[in-house]
Amino acid sequence: MSERGALRGLRVLMWVVIAIEVPVYLVWLVQVGYLTGQELPRGDVARWAPPVLLPPAAVLSCVMAGWTWWLSVVAGTRSSLREGWIVASLVFVAVSSVFCGVASVDDPSVSVGLLSAAVTGLGMIGLFFIPAAASRQMPDVIRRRAAERRAGADPAGLDDT
């Protein structure tokens, strides 16, 4: 298989994963958010917060984190994922998502927690990689980083820390 075919295959694989994981995750977030919110007393406005706020929060934080990461990869600079606010937003979404998944069932168990963590992880990964998959620069970045690795240099240029 040629290099061009491999890069095209990688992009297709990324989009297939995104096309499956992201809708499943977002529908799951709405469903478990709704069920979790229904546990609150009738008339409490907060019962609509999880299904209304959690999906957009997940999309915004994961795609923005993916975007900032991808821009640092393209530029060859230090990853911006080391910024506290980015990590905090991703942790908040992950914890909220898993919590809603566990709280939405009548009989929480370890298997429910593991399923919630798996759906959350796969969905967040799919959202995170949207900017890279959509970028026209992806083949050039992969070639550049592969050449840097073959040359023995640190791909981000951080070997003189």
C-alpha positions as CSV (number, residue, x, y, z in Angstrom):
1,M,0.0,0.0,0.0
2,S,1.3,3.4,-0.9
3,E,1.9,6.2,1.6
4,R,-0.9,8.2,0.0
5,G,-3.3,5.2,0.3
6,A,-2.3,4.7,4.0
7,L,-2.9,8.3,4.8
8,R,-6.3,8.2,3.0
9,G,-7.1,5.0,4.9
10,L,-6.2,6.7,8.2
11,R,-8.5,9.6,7.5
12,V,-11.4,7.4,6.4
13,L,-10.9,5.3,9.6
14,M,-10.9,8.4,11.7
15,W,-14.2,9.6,10.1
16,V,-15.8,6.2,10.5
17,V,-14.9,6.2,14.2
18,I,-16.2,9.8,14.5
19,A,-19.4,9.0,12.6
20,I,-20.2,6.1,14.9
21,E,-18.9,7.2,18.3
22,V,-20.0,10.9,18.4
23,P,-23.8,10.4,17.6
24,V,-24.0,7.4,20.0
25,Y,-22.3,9.5,22.7
26,L,-24.5,12.6,22.2
27,V,-27.7,10.6,22.2
28,W,-26.6,8.6,25.2
29,L,-25.7,11.9,27.0
30,V,-29.2,13.3,26.3
31,Q,-30.9,10.1,27.5
32,V,-28.9,9.6,30.7
33,G,-29.0,13.3,31.4
34,Y,-32.8,13.2,31.1
35,L,-33.1,10.2,33.3
36,T,-30.7,11.7,35.9
37,G,-32.6,15.0,35.9
38,Q,-35.9,13.2,36.4
39,E,-34.6,12.1,39.8
40,L,-34.9,15.7,41.0
41,P,-38.1,16.9,42.5
42,R,-40.9,17.9,40.1
43,G,-41.0,21.6,39.3
44,D,-37.2,21.9,39.9
45,V,-35.8,23.8,36.9
46,A,-32.4,22.0,37.4
47,R,-34.0,18.7,36.2
48,W,-33.5,19.9,32.6
49,A,-29.9,21.0,33.1
50,P,-28.2,17.6,32.4
51,P,-29.8,16.8,29.1
52,V,-29.7,20.4,27.9
53,L,-26.3,21.5,29.0
54,L,-24.1,18.4,29.1
55,P,-24.1,17.5,25.4
56,P,-23.1,21.1,24.3
57,A,-20.5,21.2,27.1
58,A,-19.0,17.9,25.9
59,V,-18.9,19.0,22.2
60,L,-17.4,22.4,23.1
61,S,-14.7,21.2,25.5
62,C,-13.7,18.2,23.5
63,V,-13.6,19.9,20.1
64,M,-11.8,23.0,21.5
65,A,-9.3,20.8,23.3
66,G,-8.8,18.8,20.0
67,W,-8.5,22.1,18.1
68,T,-5.8,23.5,20.4
69,W,-3.9,20.2,20.4
70,W,-4.1,20.0,16.6
71,L,-2.8,23.6,16.2
72,S,0.1,22.8,18.4
73,V,0.9,19.7,16.4
74,V,0.7,21.6,13.1
75,A,2.9,24.3,14.5
76,G,5.4,21.8,16.0
77,T,5.1,23.5,19.4
78,R,4.5,22.3,22.9
79,S,1.1,20.8,23.4
80,S,-1.5,23.1,24.8
81,L,-3.1,20.1,26.6
82,R,-0.9,21.0,29.5
83,E,-3.0,24.0,30.2
84,G,-5.0,23.6,33.4
85,W,-8.3,25.0,32.0
86,I,-8.3,22.5,29.1
87,V,-7.6,19.5,31.3
88,A,-10.2,20.8,33.9
89,S,-12.9,21.1,31.2
90,L,-12.2,17.6,29.9
91,V,-12.2,16.1,33.4
92,F,-15.5,18.0,34.2
93,V,-17.2,16.5,31.1
94,A,-15.9,13.0,31.7
95,V,-16.9,13.0,35.4
96,S,-20.3,14.5,34.7
97,S,-20.9,12.1,31.8
98,V,-20.0,9.0,33.9
99,F,-21.9,10.3,36.9
100,C,-25.1,10.8,34.8
101,G,-24.6,7.3,33.3
102,V,-24.4,5.7,36.7
103,A,-27.1,7.9,38.3
104,S,-29.6,7.3,35.5
105,V,-30.2,3.6,36.4
106,D,-32.3,2.3,39.3
107,D,-29.6,-0.2,40.4
108,P,-26.1,1.2,39.8
109,S,-23.3,-1.4,39.5
110,V,-19.7,-1.7,38.4
111,S,-20.8,-2.8,35.0
112,V,-22.9,0.3,34.6
113,G,-20.0,2.4,35.6
114,L,-17.7,0.6,33.1
115,L,-20.2,1.0,30.3
116,S,-20.6,4.7,31.2
117,A,-16.8,5.2,31.2
118,A,-16.5,3.3,27.8
119,V,-19.2,5.3,26.1
120,T,-17.8,8.6,27.5
121,G,-14.2,7.7,26.5
122,L,-15.1,6.7,23.0
123,G,-17.3,9.7,22.5
124,M,-14.8,12.2,23.8
125,I,-12.1,10.7,21.7
126,G,-14.3,11.0,18.6
127,L,-15.1,14.6,19.4
128,F,-11.4,15.4,20.2
129,F,-10.2,14.1,16.8
130,I,-12.7,16.0,14.6
131,P,-10.3,18.9,14.0
132,A,-7.4,16.6,13.0
133,A,-9.6,14.5,10.7
134,A,-11.0,17.6,9.1
135,S,-7.6,19.2,8.6
136,R,-6.1,19.3,5.1
137,Q,-2.7,19.5,6.8
138,M,-2.9,16.0,8.4
139,P,-0.9,14.2,5.7
140,D,1.8,16.8,5.8
141,V,2.0,16.7,9.6
142,I,2.2,12.9,9.6
143,R,5.0,12.9,7.0
144,R,6.9,15.7,8.9
145,R,6.6,13.9,12.3
146,A,7.6,10.6,10.7
147,A,10.7,12.2,9.2
148,E,11.6,13.8,12.5
149,R,11.3,10.5,14.3
150,R,13.5,8.8,11.7
151,A,16.1,11.6,12.2
152,G,16.0,11.0,15.9
153,A,14.7,14.5,16.8
154,D,12.0,15.1,19.3
155,P,8.9,15.8,17.1
156,A,7.8,18.8,19.2
157,G,11.3,20.3,19.3
158,L,11.3,19.9,23.1
159,D,14.5,17.9,23.5
160,D,16.3,20.9,25.0
161,T,14.2,21.3,28.1
